Amino acid sequence: MECTIRWAGRSGMSFIAETGSGHLLTMDGAPEGGGRNLAPRPMEVVLAGTGGCTAYDVVMILRKSGQDIRSCDVTLKSERAEKDPKVFTKIHFHFTVHGRNIRHSLVERAIKLSHEKYCSASIMLEKTAEMTHSFEVIDEANPIPEQAAA
């Protein structure tokens, strides 16, 4: 895997990343750090990438388990150290899975497998951050959410 980061110019703190797969991603700093708030901060991108990594795993695992999954959202809430390096110290993942007749136990299993075996990003971040998980399943045939902690 490869990525090239280019500073977008001398008048700010924007950077453009070009990924090995040929995609572009812009990042910017906070105004107090010389940025113009035109794009996500680099650490927001790390958090978003972690959410994307685990959501991908959960969807794939549920599909392979024969579940009729219609959508999957994950909201991450994090805390960071107050002093440099300002690593993540806590990350909570809340999954919302929509579908028909989704088995609660399979969602719990998918989240566990992602965080213990497949999601490289969350496995790396757990070296500094306490990870917690919760989820809710919304059955489109009976739209009362079923919530649980994973």
Secondary structure as UniProt FT lines:
FT   STRAND          3..7
FT   TURN            10..11
FT   STRAND          15..19
FT   TURN            20..21
FT   STRAND          24..27
FT   HELIX           31..33
FT   HELIX           42..64
FT   TURN            65..66
FT   STRAND          68..80
FT   STRAND          88..100
FT   HELIX           104..113
FT   HELIX           114..118
FT   HELIX           120..125
FT   TURN            126..128
FT   STRAND          130..139
FT   TURN            140..141
FT   STRAND          142..149
//
